[in-house]
């Protein structure tokens, strides 16, 4: 079943190929090893309608962002604000009922609590089934800008495989698939 799953990685950093993209790629590698087809999109160089269409077509998403001022980036916030959720006259809900993993990056470990803010928005506002715990990598998680340490790569890959499992569970459950935002 997993070979037919598609996982979309969305990098919310301003620089293509940055640390956030590297971390997301680690999660996508784990999803690919579990049999999923994967794609990475950079918000800084992709138009909003194209990203929303890619979310709608995907079975699961990996949302990643650098942490600025103790929260995820304005690019990722803009994507979420521009994504319908099927309420109040909106005709689409591309995130609803999907599995998602969160990957945040920062200069130090002080900003890891930003994971909770993004998890709450996804789970409560969009009715996304969010893989917990999220991933947070500071500079110590990297060999260099484009290479995770061995431990970080293994952790990211485990999250990718778990995301594939969560996606399969959601697909096979009418109850999980039926959950919608309450408000």
TIGU-248998 format. One record per residue: x, y, z of N, C-alpha, C, CB in turn; residue number from 1; residue in one letter. Coordinates in nm, 4 decimals, padded with zeros to 6 digits, always signed. Glycine has a CB too. Layout:
REM TIGU-248998
         nu         nv         nw        cau        cav        caw         cu         cv         cw        cbu        cbv        cbw   num   residu
          X          Y          Z          X          Y          Z          X          Y          Z          X          Y          Z   NUM        a
...
***
This chain:
REM TIGU-248998
         nu         nv         nw        cau        cav        caw         cu         cv         cw        cbu        cbv        cbw   num   residu
   +00.0821   -00.1200   +00.0000   +00.0000   +00.0000   +00.0000   +00.0859   +00.1256   +00.0000   -00.0931   +00.0003   +00.1202     1        x
   +00.1991   +00.1264   +00.0708   +00.2769   +00.2488   +00.0861   +00.3370   +00.2977   -00.0441   +00.3857   +00.2275   +00.1858     2        x
   +00.3605   +00.2082   -00.1422   +00.4203   +00.2549   -00.2668   +00.3318   +00.3538   -00.3414   +00.4505   +00.1376   -00.3558     3        x
   +00.2031   +00.3558   -00.3096   +00.1147   +00.4505   -00.3760   +00.0980   +00.5798   -00.2965   -00.0204   +00.3871   -00.3992     4        x
   +00.1663   +00.5929   -00.1858   +00.1570   +00.7149   -00.1055   +00.2522   +00.8210   -00.1599   +00.1885   +00.6852   +00.0429     5        x
   +00.2082   +00.9467   -00.1522   +00.2957   +01.0571   -00.1905   +00.3119   +01.1507   -00.0712   +00.2390   +01.1335   -00.3141     6        x
   +00.4352   +01.1910   -00.0474   +00.4679   +01.2809   +00.0631   +00.5329   +01.4063   +00.0062   +00.5618   +01.2115   +00.1669     7        x
   +00.4756   +01.5210   +00.0411   +00.5243   +01.6504   -00.0051   +00.5978   +01.7196   +00.1086   +00.4078   +01.7384   -00.0570     8        x
   +00.7215   +01.7580   +00.0845   +00.7971   +01.8392   +00.1791   +00.7862   +01.9845   +00.1396   +00.9448   +01.7954   +00.1851     9        x
   +00.7579   +02.0709   +00.2367   +00.7431   +02.2139   +00.2110   +00.8417   +02.2888   +00.2992   +00.5966   +02.2618   +00.2375    10        x
   +00.9400   +02.3519   +00.2354   +01.0429   +02.4264   +00.3080   +01.0028   +02.5731   +00.3154   +01.1818   +02.4109   +00.2398    11        x
   +00.9826   +02.6211   +00.4369   +00.9369   +02.7575   +00.4593   +01.0473   +02.8563   +00.4875   +00.8419   +02.7596   +00.5707    12        x
   +01.1687   +02.8253   +00.4488   +01.2789   +02.9184   +00.4683   +01.2977   +03.0088   +00.3478   +01.4069   +02.8429   +00.4967    13        x
   +01.3590   +03.1239   +00.3667   +01.3764   +03.2176   +00.2559   +01.4835   +03.1742   +00.1559   +01.4111   +03.3534   +00.3100    14        x
   +01.5753   +03.0874   +00.1992   +01.6854   +03.0447   +00.1133   +01.6656   +02.9003   +00.0688   +01.8199   +03.0601   +00.1862    15        x
   +01.6606   +02.8786   -00.0613   +01.6508   +02.7421   -00.1139   +01.7766   +02.6647   -00.0758   +01.6312   +02.7427   -00.2688    16        x
   +01.7567   +02.5400   -00.0390   +01.8706   +02.4551   -00.0062   +01.9339   +02.4816   +00.1287   +01.9728   +02.4700   -00.1093    17        x
   +01.8644   +02.5522   +00.2160   +01.9184   +02.5817   +00.3481   +01.9062   +02.4645   +00.4443   +01.8489   +02.7016   +00.4060    18        x
   +01.9355   +02.4902   +00.5698   +01.9306   +02.3851   +00.6724   +01.7908   +02.3226   +00.6849   +01.9737   +02.4425   +00.8078    19        x
   +01.6877   +02.4032   +00.6722   +01.5516   +02.3491   +00.6822   +01.5252   +02.2515   +00.5681   +01.4470   +02.4632   +00.6806    20        x
   +01.5647   +02.2865   +00.4478   +01.5480   +02.1966   +00.3336   +01.6257   +02.0672   +00.3546   +01.5938   +02.2651   +00.2040    21        x
   +01.7442   +02.0777   +00.4124   +01.8254   +01.9590   +00.4415   +01.7539   +01.8686   +00.5407   +01.9635   +01.9995   +00.4967    22        x
   +01.6957   +01.9266   +00.6446   +01.6237   +01.8471   +00.7450   +01.5003   +01.7814   +00.6851   +01.5834   +01.9348   +00.8639    23        x
   +01.4257   +01.8558   +00.6041   +01.3075   +01.7990   +00.5384   +01.3491   +01.6856   +00.4459   +01.2307   +01.9076   +00.4591    24        x
   +01.4575   +01.7046   +00.3736   +01.5066   +01.5996   +00.2843   +01.5380   +01.4718   +00.3623   +01.6316   +01.6477   +00.2088    25        x
   +01.5862   +01.4858   +00.4854   +01.6107   +01.3688   +00.5698   +01.4829   +01.2944   +00.6023   +01.6794   +01.4102   +00.6980    26        x
   +01.3748   +01.3674   +00.6305   +01.2448   +01.3049   +00.6569   +01.1924   +01.2396   +00.5287   +01.1425   +01.4099   +00.7108    27        x
   +01.2057   +01.3098   +00.4166   +01.1602   +01.2539   +00.2897   +01.2378   +01.1281   +00.2530   +01.1735   +01.3573   +00.1788    28        x
   +01.3658   +01.1226   +00.2870   +01.4451   +01.0019   +00.2602   +01.3885   +00.8828   +00.3370   +01.5933   +01.0244   +00.2982    29        x
   +01.3482   +00.9050   +00.4600   +01.2865   +00.7978   +00.5386   +01.1530   +00.7550   +00.4813   +01.2683   +00.8418   +00.6823    30        x
   +01.0751   +00.8513   +00.4315   +00.9467   +00.8187   +00.3688   +00.9699   +00.7403   +00.2397   +00.8654   +00.9477   +00.3399    31        x
   +01.0696   +00.7801   +00.1619   +01.1006   +00.7100   +00.0370   +01.1482   +00.5674   +00.0653   +01.2077   +00.7869   -00.0430    32        x
   +01.2287   +00.5510   +00.1697   +01.2748   +00.4166   +00.2068   +01.1578   +00.3283   +00.2492   +01.3784   +00.4246   +00.3206    33        x
   +01.0502   +00.3904   +00.2988   +00.9300   +00.3165   +00.3382   +00.8342   +00.2963   +00.2206   +00.8584   +00.3897   +00.4512    34        x
   +00.8749   +00.3408   +00.1004   +00.7964   +00.3146   -00.0189   +00.7161   +00.4295   -00.0745   +00.7069   +00.2073   +00.0082    35        x
   +00.7264   +00.5477   -00.0161   +00.6473   +00.6617   -00.0640   +00.7220   +00.7388   -00.1735   +00.6132   +00.7560   +00.0530    36        x
   +00.6461   +00.8000   -00.2609   +00.7015   +00.8945   -00.3571   +00.7129   +01.0293   -00.2861   +00.6121   +00.9046   -00.4875    37        x
   +00.8223   +01.0997   -00.3068   +00.8433   +01.2252   -00.2341   +00.8801   +01.3393   -00.3276   +00.9521   +01.2077   -00.1292    38        x
   +00.8445   +01.4599   -00.2829   +00.8754   +01.5826   -00.3552   +00.9045   +01.6914   -00.2523   +00.7578   +01.6243   -00.4508    39        x
   +00.9998   +01.7779   -00.2827   +01.0318   +01.8919   -00.1970   +01.0004   +02.0203   -00.2718   +01.1809   +01.8890   -00.1527    40        x
   +00.9272   +02.1106   -00.2065   +00.8917   +02.2413   -00.2622   +00.9500   +02.3484   -00.1706   +00.7353   +02.2577   -00.2769    41        x
   +01.0092   +02.4493   -00.2300   +01.0642   +02.5630   -00.1554   +00.9656   +02.6797   -00.1655   +01.2061   +02.6041   -00.2103    42        x
   +00.9136   +02.7259   -00.0512   +00.8154   +02.8353   -00.0537   +00.8727   +02.9650   -00.1091   +00.7622   +02.8598   +00.0856    43        x
   +01.0002   +02.9866   -00.0894   +01.0621   +03.1105   -00.1365   +01.0665   +03.1224   -00.2877   +01.2007   +03.1211   -00.0825    44        x
   +01.0485   +03.0117   -00.3599   +01.0576   +03.0167   -00.5057   +00.9395   +02.9502   -00.5759   +01.1852   +02.9515   -00.5504    45        x
   +00.8290   +02.9276   -00.5038   +00.7124   +02.8618   -00.5621   +00.5881   +02.9447   -00.5300   +00.6976   +02.7156   -00.5085    46        x
   +00.5043   +02.9647   -00.6278   +00.3825   +03.0439   -00.6092   +00.2819   +02.9693   -00.5205   +00.3187   +03.0772   -00.7460    47        x
   +00.2076   +03.0440   -00.4403   +00.1114   +02.9884   -00.3459   +00.0120   +02.8925   -00.4105   +00.0367   +03.0997   -00.2790    48        x
   -00.0514   +02.9265   -00.5226   -00.1480   +02.8320   -00.5807   -00.0846   +02.6977   -00.6185   -00.2124   +02.8936   -00.7038    49        x
   +00.0402   +02.7018   -00.6635   +00.1111   +02.5788   -00.6986   +00.1362   +02.4931   -00.5739   +00.2448   +02.6119   -00.7685    50        x
   +00.1724   +02.5563   -00.4629   +00.1967   +02.4829   -00.3383   +00.0666   +02.4240   -00.2860   +00.2605   +02.5748   -00.2319    51        x
   -00.0416   +02.5013   -00.2872   -00.1710   +02.4517   -00.2391   -00.2177   +02.3340   -00.3248   -00.2770   +02.5649   -00.2406    52        x
   -00.1984   +02.3416   -00.4558   -00.2357   +02.2303   -00.5439   -00.1515   +02.1059   -00.5123   -00.2179   +02.2706   -00.6926    53        x
   -00.0241   +02.1259   -00.4826   +00.0627   +02.0131   -00.4475   +00.0197   +01.9504   -00.3147   +00.2096   +02.0589   -00.4394    54        x
   -00.0211   +02.0331   -00.2188   -00.0728   +01.9810   -00.0910   -00.1968   +01.8975   -00.1167   -00.1052   +02.0967   +00.0080    55        x
   -00.2863   +01.9495   -00.1983   -00.4105   +01.8794   -00.2274   -00.3838   +01.7436   -00.2919   -00.4987   +01.9643   -00.3181    56        x
   -00.2832   +01.7343   -00.3763   -00.2510   +01.6098   -00.4463   -00.1751   +01.5102   -00.3593   -00.1700   +01.6403   -00.5694    57        x
   -00.1107   +01.5568   -00.2535   -00.0283   +01.4699   -00.1690   -00.1120   +01.3946   -00.0666   +00.0787   +01.5515   -00.0979    58        x
   -00.0601   +01.2818   -00.0223   -00.1241   +01.2060   +00.0850   -00.0786   +01.2548   +00.2223   -00.0939   +01.0568   +00.0699    59        x
   +00.0417   +01.3082   +00.2288   +00.0982   +01.3567   +00.3552   +00.1911   +01.4730   +00.3245   +00.1742   +01.2429   +00.4317    60        x
   +00.2159   +01.5554   +00.4261   +00.3058   +01.6693   +00.4096   +00.4067   +01.6743   +00.5230   +00.2266   +01.8005   +00.4033    61        x
   +00.5227   +01.7273   +00.4901   +00.6248   +01.7606   +00.5893   +00.6394   +01.9109   +00.5813   +00.7634   +01.6850   +00.5634    62        x
   +00.6025   +01.9798   +00.6874   +00.6104   +02.1254   +00.6914   +00.7334   +02.1649   +00.7706   +00.4820   +02.1875   +00.7534    63        x
   +00.8211   +02.2408   +00.7066   +00.9446   +02.2808   +00.7725   +00.9671   +02.4298   +00.7658   +01.0614   +02.2094   +00.7115    64        x
   +01.0339   +02.4803   +00.8685   +01.0607   +02.6231   +00.8739   +01.1763   +02.6512   +00.9688   +00.9353   +02.7002   +00.9173    65        x
   +01.2559   +02.7529   +00.9362   +01.3455   +02.8054   +01.0385   +01.2608   +02.8796   +01.1415   +01.4548   +02.8995   +00.9763    66        x
   +01.3112   +02.8905   +01.2622   +01.2406   +02.9625   +01.3676   +01.2987   +03.1029   +01.3778   +01.2510   +02.8876   +01.5041    67        x
   +01.2104   +03.2010   +01.3654   +01.2465   +03.3413   +01.3810   +01.1571   +03.4007   +01.4886   +01.2329   +03.4196   +01.2460    68        x
   +01.2155   +03.4697   +01.5838   +01.1371   +03.5343   +01.6894   +01.0431   +03.4352   +01.7580   +01.0566   +03.6512   +01.6317    69        x
   +01.0942   +03.3146   +01.7815   +01.0243   +03.2091   +01.8562   +00.9032   +03.1500   +01.7842   +00.9801   +03.2632   +01.9878    70        x
   +00.8957   +03.1666   +01.6512   +00.7863   +03.1052   +01.5765   +00.8324   +03.0719   +01.4352   +00.6632   +03.1985   +01.5729    71        x
   +00.7478   +03.0011   +01.3623   +00.7809   +02.9622   +01.2256   +00.7766   +03.0848   +01.1342   +00.6837   +02.8528   +01.1747    72        x
   +00.8324   +03.0688   +01.0149   +00.8557   +03.1815   +00.9243   +00.7280   +03.2454   +00.8708   +00.9394   +03.1362   +00.8092    73        x
   +00.7423   +03.3683   +00.8252   +00.6311   +03.4400   +00.7611   +00.5898   +03.3691   +00.6320   +00.6706   +03.5873   +00.7313    74        x
   +00.6851   +03.3069   +00.5627   +00.6505   +03.2323   +00.4410   +00.5549   +03.1178   +00.4721   +00.7773   +03.1779   +00.3735    75        x
   +00.5840   +03.0426   +00.5783   +00.4963   +02.9313   +00.6149   +00.3634   +02.9835   +00.6685   +00.5642   +02.8408   +00.7197    76        x
   +00.3681   +03.0891   +00.7453   +00.2440   +03.1497   +00.7948   +00.1578   +03.1966   +00.6781   +00.2748   +03.2680   +00.8896    77        x
   +00.2194   +03.2565   +00.5773   +00.1464   +03.3003   +00.4591   +00.0822   +03.1836   +00.3844   +00.2391   +03.3759   +00.3664    78        x
   +00.1528   +03.0720   +00.3769   +00.0949   +02.9530   +00.3135   -00.0282   +02.9067   +00.3907   +00.1992   +02.8388   +00.3054    79        x
   -00.0164   +02.8983   +00.5217   -00.1293   +02.8520   +00.6026   -00.2466   +02.9498   +00.5944   -00.0861   +02.8335   +00.7490    80        x
   -00.2185   +03.0775   +00.5930   -00.3259   +03.1760   +00.5816   -00.3919   +03.1720   +00.4445   -00.2723   +03.3157   +00.6089    81        x
   -00.3182   +03.1303   +00.3428   -00.3730   +03.1229   +00.2080   -00.4307   +02.9874   +00.1710   -00.2680   +03.1583   +00.1107    82        x
   -00.4354   +02.8950   +00.2667   -00.4872   +02.7610   +00.2413   -00.6259   +02.7494   +00.3026   -00.3922   +02.6521   +00.2986    83        x
   -00.7240   +02.7174   +00.2182   -00.8611   +02.7027   +00.2675   -00.8723   +02.5801   +00.3570   -00.9604   +02.6923   +00.1502    84        x
   -00.9765   +02.5800   +00.4402   -01.0005   +02.4658   +00.5286   -01.1444   +02.4167   +00.5248   -00.9642   +02.5022   +00.6697    85        x
   -01.2171   +02.4589   +00.4214   -01.3521   +02.4081   +00.4016   -01.4577   +02.4669   +00.4930   -01.3514   +02.2633   +00.4186    86        x
   -01.4309   +02.5799   +00.5520   -01.5258   +02.6455   +00.6426   -01.5663   +02.7813   +00.5881   -01.4652   +02.6608   +00.7830    87        x
   -01.6822   +02.8280   +00.6322   -01.7304   +02.9627   +00.6028   -01.7257   +02.9941   +00.4535   -01.6483   +03.0650   +00.6793    88        x
   -01.7807   +02.9050   +00.3737   -01.7910   +02.9276   +00.2312   -01.6698   +02.8877   +00.1492   -01.8185   +03.0676   +00.2082    89        x
   -01.5647   +02.8408   +00.2141   -01.4483   +02.7949   +00.1387   -01.4822   +02.6620   +00.0705   -01.3237   +02.7795   +00.2321    90        x
   -01.4355   +02.6436   -00.0495   -01.4740   +02.5252   -00.1265   -01.3722   +02.4117   -00.1204   -01.4956   +02.5637   -00.2692    91        x
   -01.2542   +02.4349   -00.0645   -01.1530   +02.3298   -00.0570   -01.0990   +02.3187   +00.0853   -01.0380   +02.3577   -00.1561    92        x
   -01.0351   +02.2070   +00.1121   -00.9690   +02.1839   +00.2406   -00.8510   +02.0888   +00.2164   -01.0697   +02.1244   +00.3474    93        x
   -00.7458   +02.1379   +00.1479   -00.6380   +02.0483   +00.1063   -00.5581   +01.9839   +00.2196   -00.5452   +02.1229   +00.0201    94        x
   -00.5557   +02.0432   +00.3359   -00.4820   +01.9843   +00.4479   -00.5672   +01.8901   +00.5328   -00.4264   +02.0939   +00.5355    95        x
   -00.6960   +01.9081   +00.5306   -00.7850   +01.8327   +00.6189   -00.7699   +01.6822   +00.5998   -00.9295   +01.8733   +00.5948    96        x
   -00.7537   +01.6130   +00.7112   -00.7450   +01.4679   +00.7093   -00.6118   +01.4125   +00.6661   -00.8480   +01.4148   +00.6218    97        x
   -00.5155   +01.4979   +00.6380   -00.3835   +01.4509   +00.5973   -00.2967   +01.4237   +00.7194   -00.3155   +01.5533   +00.5053    98        x
   -00.1957   +01.3419   +00.6989   -00.0908   +01.3251   +00.7995   +00.0153   +01.4303   +00.7721   -00.0297   +01.1798   +00.7967    99        x
   +00.0763   +01.4794   +00.8778   +00.1826   +01.5792   +00.8618   +00.2915   +01.5559   +00.9645   +00.1265   +01.7223   +00.8749   100        x
   +00.4128   +01.5875   +00.9242   +00.5273   +01.5926   +01.0150   +00.5767   +01.7364   +01.0153   +00.6417   +01.4918   +00.9720   101        x
   +00.6325   +01.7767   +01.1278   +00.6846   +01.9128   +01.1434   +00.8354   +01.9046   +01.1655   +00.6145   +01.9875   +01.2623   102        x
   +00.9084   +01.9919   +01.0946   +01.0530   +02.0033   +01.1117   +01.0861   +02.1509   +01.1248   +01.1311   +01.9377   +00.9922   103        x
   +01.1344   +02.1904   +01.2406   +01.1778   +02.3285   +01.2606   +01.3273   +02.3305   +01.2859   +01.1014   +02.3949   +01.3783   104        x
   +01.3910   +02.4395   +01.2452   +01.5351   +02.4548   +01.2626   +01.5640   +02.5903   +01.3253   +01.6095   +02.4399   +01.1275   105        x
   +01.6740   +02.5960   +01.3983   +01.7108   +02.7216   +01.4614   +01.8568   +02.7237   +01.5002   +01.6251   +02.7465   +01.5825   106        x
   +01.9026   +02.8403   +01.5410   +02.0427   +02.8577   +01.5759   +02.0785   +02.7907   +01.7083   +02.0760   +03.0046   +01.5824   107        x
   +01.9808   +02.7760   +01.7968   +02.0064   +02.7123   +01.9265   +01.8821   +02.6342   +01.9679   +02.0444   +02.8184   +02.0355   108        x
   +01.8947   +02.5589   +02.0736   +01.7834   +02.4808   +02.1234   +01.6752   +02.5620   +02.1913   +01.8332   +02.3798   +02.2168   109        x
   +01.6946   +02.6907   +02.2069   +01.6006   +02.7738   +02.2808   +01.4632   +02.7886   +02.2153   +01.6596   +02.9081   +02.2998   110        x
   +01.4535   +02.7591   +02.0885   +01.3288   +02.7840   +02.0164   +01.2481   +02.6579   +01.9853   +01.3589   +02.8550   +01.8890   111        x
   +01.2844   +02.5454   +02.0456   +01.2161   +02.4204   +02.0119   +01.0677   +02.4234   +02.0473   +01.2826   +02.3045   +02.0828   112        x
   +01.0266   +02.5065   +02.1404   +00.8849   +02.5117   +02.1776   +00.7958   +02.5650   +02.0661   +00.8675   +02.5971   +02.3004   113        x
   +00.8540   +02.6242   +01.9643   +00.7751   +02.6699   +01.8497   +00.7060   +02.5526   +01.7803   +00.8645   +02.7452   +01.7498   114        x
   +00.7546   +02.4310   +01.8013   +00.6886   +02.3125   +01.7459   +00.5425   +02.3056   +01.7900   +00.7627   +02.1850   +01.7888   115        x
   +00.5162   +02.3379   +01.9159   +00.3806   +02.3310   +01.9691   +00.2864   +02.4286   +01.9009   +00.3821   +02.3574   +02.1171   116        x
   +00.3353   +02.5469   +01.8676   +00.2510   +02.6465   +01.8008   +00.2058   +02.5965   +01.6638   +00.3265   +02.7799   +01.7862   117        x
   +00.2993   +02.5429   +01.5867   +00.2639   +02.4940   +01.4535   +00.1761   +02.3690   +01.4632   +00.3911   +02.4637   +01.3719   118        x
   +00.2065   +02.2816   +01.5561   +00.1245   +02.1610   +01.5760   -00.0195   +02.1994   +01.6094   +00.1836   +02.0726   +01.6887   119        x
   -00.0368   +02.2977   +01.6969   -00.1711   +02.3404   +01.7358   -00.2493   +02.3970   +01.6179   -00.1629   +02.4440   +01.8463   120        x
   -00.1861   +02.4783   +01.5353   -00.2546   +02.5346   +01.4186   -00.2955   +02.4230   +01.3235   -00.1642   +02.6370   +01.3457   121        x
   -00.2041   +02.3313   +01.2962   -00.2355   +02.2234   +01.2019   -00.3454   +02.1325   +01.2551   -00.1106   +02.1412   +01.1720   122        x
   -00.3320   +02.0885   +01.3789   -00.4275   +01.9923   +01.4351   -00.5630   +02.0567   +01.4622   -00.3721   +01.9321   +01.5643   123        x
   -00.5646   +02.1723   +01.5231   -00.6908   +02.2336   +01.5636   -00.7602   +02.3089   +01.4511   -00.6670   +02.3269   +01.6781   124        x
   -00.6866   +02.3874   +01.3777   -00.7481   +02.4738   +01.2770   -00.7744   +02.4006   +01.1452   -00.6595   +02.5942   +01.2515   125        x
   -00.6835   +02.3076   +01.1078   -00.6957   +02.2389   +00.9792   -00.7377   +02.0921   +00.9910   -00.5652   +02.2470   +00.9060   126        x
   -00.7500   +02.0367   +01.1107   -00.7830   +01.8956   +01.1324   -00.6820   +01.8027   +01.0655   -00.9231   +01.8656   +01.0802   127        x
   -00.5554   +01.8341   +01.0840   -00.4452   +01.7526   +01.0338   -00.4036   +01.6557   +01.1452   -00.3239   +01.8424   +00.9876   128        x
   -00.3711   +01.5341   +01.1085   -00.3175   +01.4369   +01.2045   -00.1665   +01.4563   +01.2072   -00.3564   +01.2876   +01.1661   129        x
   -00.1152   +01.5181   +01.3131   +00.0252   +01.5575   +01.3205   +00.1061   +01.4524   +01.3948   +00.0397   +01.6941   +01.3890   130        x
   +00.2122   +01.4070   +01.3293   +00.3047   +01.3121   +01.3902   +00.3761   +01.3797   +01.5070   +00.4072   +01.2592   +01.2856   131        x
   +00.3736   +01.3167   +01.6215   +00.4403   +01.3733   +01.7400   +00.5475   +01.2794   +01.7888   +00.3393   +01.4011   +01.8528   132        x
   +00.6553   +01.3286   +01.8442   +00.6877   +01.4701   +01.8567   +00.7402   +01.5236   +01.7244   +00.7908   +01.4927   +01.9685   133        x
   +00.7389   +01.6528   +01.7102   +00.7988   +01.7134   +01.5919   +00.9502   +01.7104   +01.6027   +00.7491   +01.8577   +01.5734   134        x
   +01.0163   +01.7460   +01.4947   +01.1625   +01.7509   +01.4931   +01.2102   +01.8947   +01.5046   +01.2182   +01.6862   +01.3648   135        x
   +01.3140   +01.9147   +01.5839   +01.3783   +02.0448   +01.5924   +01.5283   +02.0218   +01.5865   +01.3370   +02.1214   +01.7228   136        x
   +01.5934   +02.0822   +01.4889   +01.7388   +02.0705   +01.4754   +01.8024   +02.2079   +01.4876   +01.7770   +02.0049   +01.3405   137        x
   +01.8965   +02.2201   +01.5813   +01.9786   +02.3411   +01.5848   +02.1066   +02.3115   +01.5060   +02.0109   +02.3854   +01.7338   138        x
   +02.2014   +02.4016   +01.5084   +02.3236   +02.3849   +01.4289   +02.3996   +02.2572   +01.4634   +02.4144   +02.5043   +01.4485   139        x
   +02.3842   +02.2076   +01.5856   +02.4524   +02.0847   +01.6265   +02.4018   +01.9611   +01.5546   +02.4376   +02.0652   +01.7740   140        x
   +02.2886   +01.9711   +01.4863   +02.2334   +01.8586   +01.4129   +02.2895   +01.8428   +01.2725   +02.0865   +01.8723   +01.4053   141        x
   +02.3840   +01.9287   +01.2359   +02.4368   +01.9308   +01.0995   +02.5882   +01.9154   +01.0985   +02.3972   +02.0604   +01.0292   142        x
   +02.6378   +01.8470   +00.9954   +02.7808   +01.8447   +00.9680   +02.8174   +01.9758   +00.8995   +02.8204   +01.7213   +00.8799   143        x
   +02.7354   +02.0125   +00.8018   +02.7444   +02.1411   +00.7331   +02.6030   +02.1769   +00.6864   +02.8466   +02.1357   +00.6116   144        x
   +02.5880   +02.2823   +00.6133   +02.4556   +02.3328   +00.5754   +02.3685   +02.2310   +00.5014   +02.4718   +02.4544   +00.4897   145        x
   +02.4312   +02.1393   +00.4299   +02.3561   +02.0447   +00.3475   +02.3678   +01.8998   +00.3927   +02.4016   +02.0552   +00.2065   146        x
   +02.4227   +01.8781   +00.5137   +02.4419   +01.7411   +00.5615   +02.4036   +01.7308   +00.7087   +02.5882   +01.6958   +00.5408   147        x
   +02.3081   +01.6444   +00.7392   +02.2734   +01.6161   +00.8782   +02.3794   +01.5266   +00.9402   +02.1341   +01.5501   +00.8882   148        x
   +02.3964   +01.5355   +01.0721   +02.4829   +01.4396   +01.1400   +02.4200   +01.3009   +01.1271   +02.5041   +01.4784   +01.2907   149        x
   +02.4969   +01.1993   +01.1551   +02.4456   +01.0625   +01.1447   +02.3237   +01.0418   +01.2350   +02.5556   +00.9617   +01.1808   150        x
   +02.3302   +01.0893   +01.3594   +02.2165   +01.0746   +01.4513   +02.0944   +01.1524   +01.4029   +02.2554   +01.1216   +01.5916   151        x
   +02.1149   +01.2747   +01.3543   +02.0033   +01.3558   +01.3047   +01.9412   +01.2929   +01.1809   +02.0502   +01.4984   +01.2732   152        x
   +02.0242   +01.2395   +01.0921   +01.9729   +01.1742   +00.9710   +01.8896   +01.0516   +01.0073   +02.0893   +01.1337   +00.8777   153        x
   +01.9358   +00.9749   +01.1048   +01.8602   +00.8562   +01.1474   +01.7266   +00.8973   +01.2098   +01.9427   +00.7723   +01.2483   154        x
   +01.7270   +01.0021   +01.2906   +01.6040   +01.0509   +01.3528   +01.5065   +01.1031   +01.2467   +01.6358   +01.1618   +01.4551   155        x
   +01.5567   +01.1789   +01.1514   +01.4719   +01.2309   +01.0443   +01.4131   +01.1161   +00.9623   +01.5519   +01.3263   +00.9533   156        x
   +01.4949   +01.0176   +00.9300   +01.4466   +00.9029   +00.8518   +01.3400   +00.8256   +00.9286   +01.5634   +00.8094   +00.8153   157        x
   +01.3571   +00.8109   +01.0595   +01.2562   +00.7423   +01.1410   +01.1238   +00.8180   +01.1373   +01.3050   +00.7274   +01.2868   158        x
   +01.1305   +00.9497   +01.1392   +01.0083   +01.0304   +01.1295   +00.9432   +01.0138   +00.9925   +01.0395   +01.1791   +01.1556   159        x
   +01.0225   +01.0039   +00.8881   +00.9673   +00.9822   +00.7549   +00.8952   +00.8488   +00.7448   +01.0774   +00.9892   +00.6508   160        x
   +00.9555   +00.7436   +00.7989   +00.8906   +00.6118   +00.7978   +00.7640   +00.6131   +00.8827   +00.9873   +00.5034   +00.8490   161        x
   +00.7687   +00.6806   +00.9969   +00.6509   +00.6894   +01.0835   +00.5397   +00.7689   +01.0155   +00.6876   +00.7542   +01.2185   162        x
   +00.5756   +00.8706   +00.9392   +00.4755   +00.9487   +00.8666   +00.4041   +00.8615   +00.7633   +00.5413   +01.0703   +00.7979   163        x
   +00.4783   +00.7750   +00.6966   +00.4167   +00.6824   +00.6003   +00.3195   +00.5897   +00.6732   +00.5255   +00.5993   +00.5254   164        x
   +00.3607   +00.5381   +00.7885   +00.2714   +00.4510   +00.8666   +00.1458   +00.5262   +00.9116   +00.3456   +00.3946   +00.9895   165        x
   +00.1630   +00.6493   +00.9595   +00.0484   +00.7290   +01.0025   -00.0457   +00.7556   +00.8851   +00.0953   +00.8619   +01.0643   166        x
   +00.0099   +00.7856   +00.7702   -00.0714   +00.8106   +00.6510   -00.1523   +00.6870   +00.6138   +00.0176   +00.8531   +00.5330   167        x
   -00.0893   +00.5714   +00.6182   -00.1595   +00.4462   +00.5876   -00.2713   +00.4209   +00.6888   -00.0606   +00.3275   +00.5868   168        x
   -00.2460   +00.4517   +00.8160   -00.3488   +00.4330   +00.9192   -00.4678   +00.5255   +00.8949   -00.2899   +00.4585   +01.0593   169        x
   -00.4408   +00.6487   +00.8572   -00.5488   +00.7436   +00.8295   -00.6299   +00.6963   +00.7092   -00.4921   +00.8858   +00.8043   170        x
   -00.5605   +00.6517   +00.6056   -00.6293   +00.6022   +00.4861   -00.7220   +00.4854   +00.5175   -00.5279   +00.5601   +00.3811   171        x
   -00.6818   +00.4001   +00.6103   -00.7603   +00.2798   +00.6388   -00.8681   +00.3019   +00.7450   -00.6685   +00.1688   +00.6831   172        x
   -00.8760   +00.4226   +00.8004   -00.9717   +00.4509   +00.9062   -01.0757   +00.5522   +00.8602   -00.8999   +00.5019   +01.0306   173        x
   -01.1999   +00.5088   +00.8526   -01.3071   +00.6028   +00.8177   -01.3202   +00.7109   +00.9241   -01.4411   +00.5286   +00.8007   174        x
   -01.2990   +00.6743   +01.0493   -01.3127   +00.7711   +01.1584   -01.2056   +00.8799   +01.1502   -01.3047   +00.6998   +01.2940   175        x
   -01.0795   +00.8420   +01.1296   -00.9732   +00.9419   +01.1200   -00.9905   +01.0296   +00.9962   -00.8362   +00.8735   +01.1171   176        x
   -01.0344   +00.9702   +00.8877   -01.0539   +01.0458   +00.7644   -01.1692   +01.1440   +00.7726   -01.0767   +00.9519   +00.6503   177        x
   -01.2627   +01.1205   +00.8623   -01.3842   +01.2021   +00.8714   -01.3708   +01.3225   +00.9635   -01.4980   +01.1174   +00.9184   178        x
   -01.2617   +01.3334   +01.0372   -01.2481   +01.4439   +01.1314   -01.2310   +01.5746   +01.0551   -01.1289   +01.4206   +01.2268   179        x
   -01.3078   +01.6749   +01.0957   -01.3018   +01.8082   +01.0337   -01.2796   +01.9125   +01.1433   -01.4332   +01.8393   +00.9527   180        x
   -01.2383   +02.0331   +01.1038   -01.2271   +02.1394   +01.2045   -01.3635   +02.1654   +01.2683   -01.1712   +02.2700   +01.1410   181        x
   -01.3649   +02.1914   +01.3982   -01.4904   +02.2143   +01.4682   -01.5394   +02.3569   +01.4540   -01.4751   +02.1806   +01.6133   182        x
   -01.4511   +02.4497   +01.4488   -01.4885   +02.5907   +01.4442   -01.4424   +02.6529   +01.3141   -01.4296   +02.6668   +01.5634   183        x
***
